[in-house]
Amino acid sequence: MNDDRMFTDVDREKQQVRERVWDALDASGATHDVTVHGRIPNFVGSQEAATRLGELPAWKHARVIKSVPDKAQLPVRALALSEGKTVFMAVPKLADPHPFYLLDPAVLTIPPAQAASSRTASEFAPKVGVDDLRAVDVVVLGSVAVNRAGVRIGKGAGYSDLEFAFLAEAGLIDENTVVVTTVHQRQVLNVELPRTSHDVGVDVIVTPEETITCPSPHRPSGLIWEHLDAQKIASIPVLAVRAPAHGKRH
């Protein structure tokens, strides 16, 4: 089986998982959205999950947080800023040569909960490049589904995996960086989940009711150029300037 067919099959399996989880969340009223299809679920209990995450020693010791911009993780970002932690959050689709917003609690002039909103950050937070980032202590991911082994499925765009990969290549993420996701309990599945070699696994899953430590989750050490097509590379400036002349998928 060639690589293109393999990834097509894995993508199809992932989408089937997403649809099952989205359907279950919609049916149970477990989110703040009318429907969560196509999204990282903004789940009921996200504040409680953030509070539980804040009790972890790794969180207490962290100074720099790299977080997704999704609404479900807004309480996590607000908590980080309220505790004096620096937060980096990706620009939508990484579509800027400076692909991260810098949220520095030392210079905030608005409340942390307001500053942590992705919409507000886009209006006031400076954009910075990878060279301006500091080593990351905790990476916060959103998920559609995750299992207890730490295999995670996002909404399908792949940006979180790309961000992780090029931060790892830059030496800003290493084996000491803790990767966490906050989710509703219904998003935690007791089954094997499909994954590829570029997918980032999580060390810790936090729900409003439970903290789960995952055994030896998979971590890519950098970008896997063969898994990126030319269109994706061209749309992301930090990738386009670094792309090798060969080895890309078309």
N, C-alpha and C positions, 0 to 999 in steps of 0.2 A: 504494500500500500504506500503511495507516495505521500509526502508531507501535506500537500494541498488537500487531499482526500481525508487524511487523518484529522486535520484541523476542522474541516467541514463537519465531520462526524461528531467531534467533540463539541463544537459550537452548537450543533443541533441538540445534543444531549443536555448541554447547559441550559439552552432555551426552554427545554421541556421542564427542567427543574424550576426555572424562574416562573414559568406559567403556573405550575402547581402551587408554589409558595404565594405568588400574587393572588391567585384565586382563593387560597385559604385565608389570607389576611383580609381580603375584601369581604369574604363571607362572615368572618368573625368580628368585623369592626375593630380590628386591632391597630388601625392607623388613623391618623388625622386627615387623610385624604379621602376623597370620594372613591377614587380607585388608585391603586399603586402601580398598575401595569406600566412598564417602561421606566420605572423609577427605583431609586433606593428608598425603601419604605420609611416614611416619617412615622415611626411606630409610637403607639401609646406606651408611656413609661420611659421615654428617652431620658427624661430628667433623672428618674430613679437610677437608670443604668449609668448615667454620668456620675452620680453621687457614689455609686458602688465602685466605679473605676477609680475615682479619686481616693479611695481607701487603699489601693494597691501600693506596696512599697516602691515599685518601679515608677509609678506616677508621682509619688511624693518626692522622689529624688530627681525627677526630670526637670530640666530647665528649658529645653527646646522641644516643641511639639510640631510635627508635620501632620496636618489634618485635611481630610476631604472637606469640600464646601457644602455638603448635603445638609438639609434641615434636621435630619435625625441626629446629626452630630453637633448641632448648634449648642446644646447644653454642655458638651465636652469642651468646645472651644471657649465658651464663656467661662467655664470653670477654670480653664488654664489661664486665661487672662486675669481673672480675679485673684489668682494665686501668684501672679507675677511671672508667669511663664511666657516665653516668646512663642508665637504661633506663625507658622508658614502655611499658606493655603493656595492651592493652584489656581491660576487664571483659567477661565473656562476653555476647555479643549486644548490647553497649553498653547494657545494661538497668539503668542507674543514672544519676542526675543528675551524678555524678562518675565518668565512664566509663573512667578509666585508673588502673592501679596504678603507683605511683611506686617504683622500685627505685633507691635512692640508695646507692652503694657506700661513702659516707662514714659511714653509720650502720648498715651491715649487721652483724649479730651471728652470722650463720651463713655457711658457705662459699658462694661464688658459684654453684657448680653446684646447690646446694640452693635458694638464694634464687631462682634463675632458673626454677625449676619453676612452672608456672602454678598448680598446686594449693597449693604453699607460699606463693606470692605472695598468693593469695586469703585466706590466714590471717593474714599479718603485715604486708603492704605497705599503706600508706595509699592510699585512693582520692582522686583529684584531678580537678578539672574542667579544661576547656580553658584557662581563664584562669590556671591554675597551671602550665601547661606552659612549657617553654623551646623556643626555636627548634631544630628537628630537623636534625641533620647527615646522618644516614643512616636511611632507612626500610628495614626488613627484612621481606620478604613471604614467605609460603609459597605454593607453587604445586602444582597437579596437572600442568599442562603449560605450557611456554613455548617460544617459537621464538627464533631468533637475531636477529630484528628487535626483540625485547623485548615482544612481545605475550604476555600471561600469562592463563592460565585458572586460577581458584581452585576451591574445592569447590562453589561455587554460592550461598553465603549472601550474598555481596556486602558483608560488613562491612569488609573491608580497603579497598575502594574508597570507602565512606562515610567511614571514618576519615581517609583521605587528603584527601578533598574538604573536610571541615569544618576540618581543620588547615590546608589551603591557604587557605581563606577567612579563617582567623584570622591569617594571615601567619606561621605557624610552619613552613610548608614553602614553599620557593621554588625558583627555577631552580638554586640552588647545592646543594640537597638531593639526595643520591645515593640512588637506589632500587635495592635489590638483592634477589635471591632465591637461596636455596641449594636445589639439587635433585640428584637422581640423574641420571646421564648419559642414562638411558632416558626421562627426562621432557623432554629437549630435543629438539624436533621440527624437522625441516627442511621444514616446510610452512607455508602461510599458515594463520592461526588466526582464527576469528571474534571480533569485538570490537564494543563499543558506545562511544559518546562518553564514558560515565562510567567506563570501564575504565582502570585505571592500568597503564601500561607500565613496564618496568624498564630501568635504565641498564646494569646488570651482572648476569650470570648466573654463579653459581659452583657448580661440581660438584666432586667429589673429585679429578677429573683435569684440569679445564679452567676457565679464567676467560674469559668471553665479554663483550666490550663491545658494547652494542647501539646502532645508529645512530638518533638522534632519536626515542626512544620517546614515545608519546602520554601527555600529562598533562592531566587535567581541572583547570581553575582553581578549581573550587568545586562545590557541590552542583547537580545538575540535578533540580529538584523534579518536573518532568514525568515523570521515570523512577521516582518513588517513589509507591507506593500509600498510601492512608490508613492501612491497618493497619500497614505498616512504620513510618511516621512516628509513629504513636501508641505503638508499642512501644519507641521509642528516645527517652528524655526530652530529650536535647540537640537532637534534631530537632523534637520536638513543640512546644517553647517558641519555636522560631524559624520554624515553618512558615508560609508565606504563606497568605493566605485564598483564593487562587485558584491555578490552574496545576498542581494536583496530579492525578495519575491516580487513578481510582477502580476 
